[in-house]
């Protein structure tokens, strides 16, 4: 069984609620959509209430690390 969003590192109840509104309910869903597509959908749905940190947090959650541990190259790649 896939991990619930709110149980993933870096992602809490608020992010879980927002992701649920774009049909991402668990880790498997997030991996399936990909973090960049999930971020695009969040930005479309919630606009300025979603920052680039959400993108980093989702990527780090899938890697199982703190979002601040992502290296500069990874962050640049995600922003592209």
C-alpha atoms as a printed R data frame, in Angstrom:
   type eleno elety resid chain resno      x      y       z
1  ATOM     1    CA   UNK     A     1  0.000  0.000   0.000
2  ATOM     2    CA   UNK     A     2  1.246  3.449  -0.884
3  ATOM     3    CA   UNK     A     3  2.087  6.048   1.765
4  ATOM     4    CA   UNK     A     4 -0.478  8.774   2.387
5  ATOM     5    CA   UNK     A     5  0.657 12.282   1.417
6  ATOM     6    CA   UNK     A     6  0.329 13.620   4.975
7  ATOM     7    CA   UNK     A     7  2.630 10.837   6.199
8  ATOM     8    CA   UNK     A     8  5.427 11.730   3.787
9  ATOM     9    CA   UNK     A     9  8.387 13.811   4.921
10 ATOM    10    CA   UNK     A    10  8.052 17.561   4.130
11 ATOM    11    CA   UNK     A    11  4.336 17.227   3.306
12 ATOM    12    CA   UNK     A    12  1.707 17.846   5.938
13 ATOM    13    CA   UNK     A    13 -2.052 18.201   6.199
14 ATOM    14    CA   UNK     A    14 -2.260 21.469   4.246
15 ATOM    15    CA   UNK     A    15 -0.291 20.075   1.308
16 ATOM    16    CA   UNK     A    16 -2.296 16.848   1.487
17 ATOM    17    CA   UNK     A    17 -5.548 18.836   1.173
18 ATOM    18    CA   UNK     A    18 -4.256 20.805  -1.803
19 ATOM    19    CA   UNK     A    19 -2.921 17.702  -3.551
20 ATOM    20    CA   UNK     A    20 -6.218 15.892  -2.930
21 ATOM    21    CA   UNK     A    21 -7.982 18.642  -4.855
22 ATOM    22    CA   UNK     A    22 -5.895 17.716  -7.901
23 ATOM    23    CA   UNK     A    23 -6.457 13.963  -7.381
24 ATOM    24    CA   UNK     A    24 -3.123 13.146  -5.745
25 ATOM    25    CA   UNK     A    25 -3.883 11.154  -2.612
26 ATOM    26    CA   UNK     A    26 -0.787  9.041  -1.995
27 ATOM    27    CA   UNK     A    27  2.882  8.588  -2.834
28 ATOM    28    CA   UNK     A    28  2.015  6.375  -5.801
29 ATOM    29    CA   UNK     A    29 -0.197  9.109  -7.277
30 ATOM    30    CA   UNK     A    30  2.554 11.705  -6.806
31 ATOM    31    CA   UNK     A    31  5.118  9.468  -8.500
32 ATOM    32    CA   UNK     A    32  2.669  8.784 -11.319
33 ATOM    33    CA   UNK     A    33  1.986 12.461 -12.005
34 ATOM    34    CA   UNK     A    34  5.560 13.520 -11.320
35 ATOM    35    CA   UNK     A    35  6.439 16.451  -9.095
36 ATOM    36    CA   UNK     A    36  6.693 18.979 -11.921
37 ATOM    37    CA   UNK     A    37  3.212 18.174 -13.228
38 ATOM    38    CA   UNK     A    38  1.829 18.148  -9.690
39 ATOM    39    CA   UNK     A    39  3.386 21.583  -9.110
40 ATOM    40    CA   UNK     A    40  1.919 22.923 -12.362
41 ATOM    41    CA   UNK     A    41 -1.522 21.711 -11.361
42 ATOM    42    CA   UNK     A    42 -1.178 23.195  -7.882
43 ATOM    43    CA   UNK     A    43 -0.139 26.561  -9.372
44 ATOM    44    CA   UNK     A    44 -3.098 26.483 -11.753
45 ATOM    45    CA   UNK     A    45 -5.534 25.613  -8.959
46 ATOM    46    CA   UNK     A    46 -4.132 27.745  -6.116
47 ATOM    47    CA   UNK     A    47 -2.076 30.416  -7.894
48 ATOM    48    CA   UNK     A    48  0.214 32.543  -5.770
49 ATOM    49    CA   UNK     A    49 -0.601 30.485  -2.677
50 ATOM    50    CA   UNK     A    50  1.845 27.845  -3.958
51 ATOM    51    CA   UNK     A    51  5.548 28.673  -3.977
52 ATOM    52    CA   UNK     A    52  8.564 26.982  -5.512
53 ATOM    53    CA   UNK     A    53  9.177 25.436  -2.099
54 ATOM    54    CA   UNK     A    54  6.199 23.142  -2.726
55 ATOM    55    CA   UNK     A    55  8.042 21.735  -5.746
56 ATOM    56    CA   UNK     A    56 11.179 21.150  -3.697
57 ATOM    57    CA   UNK     A    57  9.182 19.616  -0.836
58 ATOM    58    CA   UNK     A    58  7.457 17.121  -3.130
59 ATOM    59    CA   UNK     A    59 10.727 16.088  -4.777
60 ATOM    60    CA   UNK     A    60 12.434 15.679  -1.424
61 ATOM    61    CA   UNK     A    61  9.445 13.734  -0.083
62 ATOM    62    CA   UNK     A    62  9.829 11.188  -2.884
63 ATOM    63    CA   UNK     A    63 13.551 10.973  -2.122
64 ATOM    64    CA   UNK     A    64 12.911 10.645   1.608
65 ATOM    65    CA   UNK     A    65 15.054 13.633   2.554
66 ATOM    66    CA   UNK     A    66 14.584 17.155   3.883
67 ATOM    67    CA   UNK     A    67 13.813 19.667   1.122
68 ATOM    68    CA   UNK     A    68 16.783 21.790   2.219
69 ATOM    69    CA   UNK     A    69 19.064 18.845   1.415
70 ATOM    70    CA   UNK     A    70 18.327 19.069  -2.321
71 ATOM    71    CA   UNK     A    71 21.416 20.211  -4.174
72 ATOM    72    CA   UNK     A    72 21.485 23.295  -6.375
73 ATOM    73    CA   UNK     A    73 21.633 21.235  -9.576
74 ATOM    74    CA   UNK     A    74 18.453 19.360  -8.661
75 ATOM    75    CA   UNK     A    75 16.647 22.596  -7.823
76 ATOM    76    CA   UNK     A    76 17.721 24.156 -11.126
77 ATOM    77    CA   UNK     A    77 16.592 21.057 -13.031
78 ATOM    78    CA   UNK     A    78 13.184 21.169 -11.348
79 ATOM    79    CA   UNK     A    79 12.745 24.871 -12.164
80 ATOM    80    CA   UNK     A    80 13.410 24.235 -15.866
